[in-house]
Structure formats: structure tokens, C-alpha cells
Amino acid sequence: TISASFALKTYALTYLAGTGGSISGTTPQTVTHGSSGSAVTAVPDTDYQFVRWSDGRTTNPRTDTNVTANVTVTAEFALEAPPTHTITASAGTGGSITPSGAVSVVSGANQSFTIAPATGYQVADVLVDGDSVGPVTSHTFTNVTADHTISASFALKTYTLTYLAGTGGSISGTTPQSVTHGSSGSAVTAVPDTDYQFVDWSDGLTDNPRTDTNV
């Protein structure tokens, strides 16, 4: 008489942790053919995040079911990307702000902006989160922990036209005059007194009446 006996195969389930984390649950585990293991969790350390298991699975917690072979996998972790905030920067006609658009800033970092007027323009005002900080040409957000906005507005420069009369005459017309960049003033006339005659203006011009254009 001869008799043979048999037993289900057993397999080892081994769960390892890579740099940046640990395993919560039983490891290794021994399971019989076709059965399932118990759940294990890949636990990331502070500032890390779970990425995947070395066999490509991303389930976490993980339970291996219907096991038919040994399993050895490693949990892979990666440093978390630091949180970021957005500063939205814009500029009106007549100048620019650098950088511009939606600027991403790492939480806790500083971010500077440069405001530059175009030729003939000057900074009129800069608004930070809707509040005026004046006609500044730069602004720095320090220790950024929230979203912000910054916007710059510009205005044409203004110039003063002043006409004076020397001995022997007077000025007819508006003086002084205020004009914007590139525009023209109104005509003024140098009027000589009796027995005097107009010679020239101190800048050498002899036009009389005189109109300053494209100032």
C-alpha cells in the first residue's frame, strides 16, 4: 500500500519602503496558493508623497489577491512639490510691468516686480490687491502665503511752457501753460512797448507769435 498527500503551495508577500516613507501593515506575509494577503499601506514621510509600487501599481493601501507566486515590491516616494501661489500682474497703456501675467511663487518666497513707463509717460499709480501704493517703479511681495494682484497705470508726462518778457515789452497769451507729452501749446505774442521792437526769444527763435509744438 502506498499513498501520497499534498498541500497548497505557500508564497511570501514582501513589502519594502524606499527613501521617504515606510510600510504600515504586515510584511512579509505568507499566503497559500490562490488566497489573498492583508492590506498594507505605503506611508510617506513629512514633505514626501507616495508615487507607486515598484511593479507599477498605484493602489494605496494595497491588497494582493489570488496570489500564485512570490511578491516582492517596494513603495516609491518623492518629495512633494512645495505649495505655490499666483500673483497676477498687469499694466495699462503707456508702460510695462515685469514679470507680467500669472506669476507662480513658492509659498514663503519673495517676488519683485519692476514698473517701467514708456517714452513720454510716467507711472500714475500702482495698485496692490486693489489698494494704491503710489506711483512707484518697483514693488516686492515678501513671504508670499496667498494669491495677490498688482496693476500699474500710466499717464502722459506734463510739461510747463513759461513765457517771460524782458525789458521793453510784454507777453500776450497764456503763460505759463501746461501741456502733455507730444502735444502743442497755444500761441503767445511778444508785444514791444512804444519805441521798442521785438528781437528774438532767449532760445534763439524769432517766430512772433510763437507756438511750441510736439513738446
C-alpha positions in Angstrom: 0.0 0.0 0.0 1.4 3.4 -0.9 -0.4 6.8 -0.5 0.5 10.3 -1.5 -0.5 13.5 0.3 -0.5 17.1 -1.0 -0.6 20.7 0.4 -1.2 24.0 -1.2 1.8 25.9 -2.2 2.7 28.9 0.0 4.1 32.2 -1.2 5.8 35.2 0.5 4.5 38.7 0.1 7.2 41.2 1.0 6.6 44.9 1.0 9.5 47.3 1.3 9.7 51.1 1.6 12.0 53.2 -0.5 13.5 56.5 0.6 10.9 58.9 2.0 8.4 56.6 3.7 7.6 53.4 5.5 5.2 50.4 5.4 2.2 50.1 7.6 0.9 46.5 7.9 2.3 43.0 8.0 5.4 42.4 5.9 6.4 39.8 5.0 3.2 37.8 4.8 2.8 34.1 4.0 -0.2 33.1 1.9 -1.4 29.9 0.3 -1.9 29.5 -3.5 -5.0 31.4 -4.7 -5.6 33.2 -1.4 -5.1 36.9 -0.6 -2.8 38.8 1.6 -3.8 41.5 4.1 -3.7 45.2 3.3 -0.5 47.2 3.6 -0.1 51.0 3.3 2.8 53.0 1.9 3.1 55.9 4.4 5.1 58.9 3.2 7.4 60.9 5.5 6.8 64.6 6.0 7.3 66.5 2.8 7.1 63.3 0.7 4.3 61.8 -1.3 3.6 58.2 -2.4 4.2 57.7 -6.1 3.7 54.0 -6.9 4.9 50.4 -6.1 7.8 49.1 -8.0 5.6 46.7 -10.0 3.7 49.8 -11.4 0.6 49.6 -9.2 -0.6 52.9 -7.6 -3.2 51.4 -5.2 -2.6 52.5 -1.7 -3.5 50.8 0.6 -2.6 47.6 -1.4 -4.0 44.1 -1.1 -2.7 41.3 -3.2 -5.4 38.9 -4.1 -5.4 35.4 -5.8 -1.7 35.0 -5.2 0.0 32.5 -7.4 3.7 33.5 -6.9 6.0 35.2 -4.5 5.6 39.0 -4.5 8.3 41.5 -3.5 7.6 45.2 -4.2 9.0 48.5 -3.0 6.9 51.6 -2.3 8.4 54.5 -4.1 8.2 58.1 -2.7 9.1 61.5 -4.0 9.4 64.9 -2.4 6.2 66.9 -2.5 6.3 70.0 -4.7 6.1 73.0 -2.3 2.8 74.8 -2.4 2.6 77.8 -4.7 0.6 81.0 -5.0 -0.2 83.2 -8.0 0.5 86.9 -8.4 -1.4 88.4 -11.3 0.5 91.4 -12.7 -0.9 93.8 -15.4 0.0 97.1 -16.9 -2.1 99.7 -18.7 -1.3 101.7 -21.8 1.9 103.6 -21.6 4.2 101.2 -19.8 5.0 97.7 -18.7 5.4 95.5 -15.6 8.0 92.8 -15.3 7.3 89.9 -14.9 3.7 90.1 -16.1 0.7 87.8 -16.3 0.1 85.0 -13.8 3.4 84.6 -11.9 3.7 81.4 -9.8 5.5 81.9 -6.4 6.6 79.2 -4.0 4.9 79.7 -0.6 7.1 81.8 1.7 9.3 83.2 -1.1 9.6 86.8 -2.2 8.7 88.2 -5.6 9.7 91.5 -7.1 8.1 93.5 -9.9 9.6 96.3 -12.0 7.3 99.0 -13.4 8.6 100.9 -16.4 6.9 103.8 -18.2 7.2 104.1 -22.0 8.8 107.2 -23.5 6.7 110.3 -22.7 4.8 108.5 -20.0 5.1 108.4 -16.2 3.8 106.0 -13.6 0.4 107.3 -12.5 -0.4 104.7 -9.8 0.3 101.1 -8.7 -2.5 99.0 -7.1 -1.6 96.1 -4.9 -4.6 93.9 -4.1 -6.7 96.9 -5.1 -5.0 99.4 -2.8 -2.8 102.2 -4.0 0.9 102.2 -3.2 1.6 105.3 -5.2 3.5 105.9 -8.5 6.3 103.5 -7.6 8.6 101.9 -10.1 9.1 98.7 -8.2 7.3 96.5 -5.6 8.3 93.4 -3.7 5.9 90.9 -2.2 7.6 89.3 0.8 6.9 85.9 2.4 4.1 85.2 -0.1 1.4 83.0 1.5 -1.6 83.8 -0.6 -2.6 84.9 -4.1 -2.2 88.6 -4.9 -2.7 91.1 -7.7 -0.6 94.1 -8.9 -1.5 96.5 -11.6 0.2 99.6 -12.9 -1.4 102.6 -14.7 0.5 105.3 -16.6 -0.2 108.9 -17.8 1.4 111.1 -20.3 4.1 113.4 -18.8 3.1 117.0 -18.5 5.4 120.0 -19.2 5.2 123.7 -18.4 5.7 126.3 -21.1 6.6 129.6 -19.4 7.0 132.8 -21.5 8.6 135.9 -19.9 9.1 139.4 -21.2 12.4 141.2 -20.9 12.7 145.0 -20.6 10.7 146.9 -23.2 7.7 144.6 -23.8 5.1 142.2 -22.5 3.6 138.8 -23.3 0.1 138.4 -24.9 -1.3 135.0 -24.4 -1.4 132.3 -21.7 1.7 131.9 -19.6 2.5 129.5 -18.1 0.9 126.7 -20.0 0.7 123.0 -19.1 0.8 120.5 -22.0 1.1 116.8 -22.2 4.0 114.9 -23.9 3.9 115.3 -27.7 1.2 118.0 -27.8 1.3 121.7 -28.6 0.8 124.8 -26.6 -1.2 127.8 -27.6 0.2 130.9 -29.4 1.8 133.7 -27.4 3.0 137.0 -28.7 5.8 139.2 -27.6 4.4 142.7 -27.6 7.0 145.5 -27.7 6.4 148.7 -25.8 6.5 152.1 -27.5 9.9 152.8 -29.1 10.9 149.1 -28.7 10.9 146.3 -31.2 10.9 142.5 -30.7 14.3 140.9 -31.4 14.1 137.2 -30.5 13.3 134.7 -27.8 16.1 133.6 -25.4 16.3 130.2 -27.1 17.1 131.9 -30.5 13.6 131.5 -32.1 12.4 134.6 -33.9 8.8 133.5 -34.5 6.3 136.0 -33.2 3.6 134.9 -32.4 5.2 131.7 -31.2 3.6 128.3 -30.8 5.6 125.4 -29.3 4.6 122.1 -31.0 5.3 118.5 -30.2 6.6 119.4 -26.7 
